[in-house]
Amino acid sequence: MRPAVALAVVLHALGASAARAAGNAPAPLVYVALGDSTAAGQGGGPGGGYPPRLARRLEAAGLGVKLVNLGVAGATAGDLRRDQLPRALEARPGLVTVGIGINDLVQGRPLREFARDLEIVADFLKQTRATVVISSLPDLVDSPSAKGAPAALARRLDQFNAAIERVAERHGFLVADAFGETRRAVRRLGAAAVFSGDGFHPSAAGYDAWADALRQPVERALGARLQGRRPPAPPAAARP
């Protein structure tokens, strides 16, 4: 066989093998992130907000992920319902995270309006049959920007988080404890390390804590899909 012909045969075989492998590869998980500036990643630096950090954690566990991040700075639950939800439904997601309510809270929107908008969003997301995780609001009381804020801020934050939990429970969604993870991170690292320079948005460390809060319920929900996909553990060192 001539060298050129032999090379063509080898290249054809390699191409066919690659095509078969690609055909057998599972489709990536379409992960849609809905939310505000914290989803968009304001303050998080090059690592972004919690959605890309969560996606990287899932990829490290062996799961292919296609991230569709629809978070917009300044968004309220009403903005999410009007602008982000239609695009989320078009993406045909397998995983959705919802992180919304901070702007509703600080802008003084009535709790009932926030809960109504979140309920509408949840009704539509339920129809996608995706795994849906709604994040609690982070512990803003610990943020540098909240120093001197009235005690009513803590009560209102609790009320918003309680509303988030009620909506999630009614629809069978999971809740990520961003509030608790933020508080624990502040106790461990200090508020200056967990919040960015503006004293309000999370820092890289703050977003890492938020992504960790999301990872726990997401990995529980996707347990069957993750089964057998984790990279093999390195062999144990030989004992003397």
N, C-alpha and C positions, 0 to 999 in steps of 0.2 A: 504493500500500500504506500502510495506517495505520501511524503511528509505533510503536504498541504491538505490532502484528503483526510489523513489521520487526524490532523488538528481540527478539521471541520467536524469530524465525527465526535471527537472529544467535547468540543464546544456545544454541539447539539445535545449530547447526553447530559452535560452539566446544565444546560438551559432547561431541558425537560425535567431534570431532578429538582431544580429550583422552582419550576412551575408547580410540580406536584406538592412540594413543601409549602408553597404559598397557598395552594388550594386547600391544604389540610390545616393551615394555621387558623385558629379561631379568630373571629372578628373582634376588634377591640371594644371594650366597654365604652359606650358614649356617656360621658359624664357632663351634665349641664349644671353650672353653678349660677344661682340666682341671688341677687343681693345688691348691696350698696358699695361704698368706697372700700369697705373691708374685703369684699370679694374682688374688687378691682385692684386691691393691693396697695392703696395709699399708705405711705410710711414704711412699707416693708422692704424697700430697696430692690436690688436686682432679682431677689428670690420671689418677689410678688407677694400676693396675699395668701389666704389659706387654701384656695382651690388648687393652684399648681403644686403647693406643698403636699396636699392630700394625694394628688395624682402621682407625684413622685413616690410617695410611700406605697401606694398600690402597685406601681410598676416594680418597686423593689421587692414586693411580695410575689412577683411573677405574673401580674395581670396587665395585658395591654390596655391602654387608656387613651381615648380621644377626648380631650377637654374642650368644652364649649363654654367659655366664661362670659356670661351676659351681665355681670355686675356693673353698675353705673354709680359713680360718686354722687351723693346727695339723694339717692332714690329712697322713696317711702314705699310702704306696702301697696299703696294705690298706684304709684308709678310702676312698680314691679308687675302688678296685675295688668295694667294697660299696655306696657311696652315690652317687657321681657317674657311674659308668659306665652304669648302667641309664638314667639321664636323658639321657646323651649319645647313646645308641643311639636313644632315642625322638625326638630332635631331627632325625634324618636329616641329619647334617652333610656338608658338602662339604670342610671343613677342620677339623682337630682339632690343637690344640697340647697337649702334656703337659709340665707342669713339676712334678715331684714327686721327693722323696728327701731334702730338707733335714731334715725332721723325723725321718725314718728314721735319718739319720746322727747328728743331735745327741742323739736319744733312745737311741742305742746298739743299734738293731735289727740283728740279724745280716744281713750282706750277702745271704746266700742267701734269706732271707725277702723282702727288698726285691726281689731279682731275680725271685723266683717270682711275686710280686704283679704286678710290671710285665709279666711275660711273659703272664699271664692277661689283663691289660688289653689288651695288644697283640694277642692272639689275637682278641678280640672286635672291636677297632677295625678290624682287617684286613678283617672281613666287611662293613664299611660302605662300602668302596671310596673312602673319603674320602682326601684328602691328609693325611697324619699327620706332624707334626714333633714330635720329642721333644727337649726342651731339656736340655743338660748342666747340672749344678749350678754356680752362680756360684762365683767364687774367694773362698770364705769366709775363707781364710787371710789375705787382705788386709783383712778387716773389722776395725774397731776392737774389736769384742767378742772377737776371736780373739787379741788381744795376750797373749803369755805362754802360749798354748796349746801343748801338746806337738807334736813333729814328727809324731806318729802321726795328727794331724788331717789333715795334707796327704796322707799315704799313704792314709788311709781315703777322703778326697775323690777321689783318683785311682781307687781301686777302684770307688767308686760310679759315677763317670763312665765307666769302662771297661765296667761292667755295662750302663749305658744304651746305649752304643754297640753292644754285642753284641746286645741285644734289637732295636734299630733295624735293624741289618744283617740279622738273621734274617728280619725281616718286610718288608724293603724300605722302611722309613721313613727320613725325613730327620732329621738331627741339627742342632740349632742350637747354635752355640758360645758359650753364655752365659758359660762359664768364661773363654774367651779375651777376649771383649768386656769382661767385668768387669775383668780384669787390665789390659787396655789403657786402659780408662777411668780406673782408679786411677793408672796411671803418668802419664796426661795431666792429670787434674784433682785427684788426691789423694783419699785414702780418705774424708776428711770430706765431700767433695762427692758421692761416689758412694753412700755409705751414709747412711741417715736418722739422726735423733737418737738412736735406740736402739742404734746401732752394729752392727746386725745386718741389718735389712731395707734394701733399696735405697731410695735417694732418688729424686726425679724424674729426675735425671741417670742414676742407676743403672738405672731402668726403661727409660729411653730407649735405653741401651746394649743392654739385653736385647731390646727390641723390634727394634732394628737387627739383632741376631744372628738373630732369627726371620725378619725380612723377607727376607733374602738367599735362604735355601732355599725359602721360601714363594713368592717371585716366580719363582724358577726353575721350581718345580713347576706354577705357574699361568700360565706364560708364554703358552700358547695362549689362555687365557681373558682375559688382560690385553692381548693383541695388539689394537691398534687402539682401545683404550679409554682410553689415556692422554690427558689434556687436551692440546690442540694447543699447541706451543711458541709463545711470542710472536714476532712478526716481528722479524727482525734489524734493528737500527737502520741507517738509510740512511747509506752512506758519503759523505763530502764529495767 
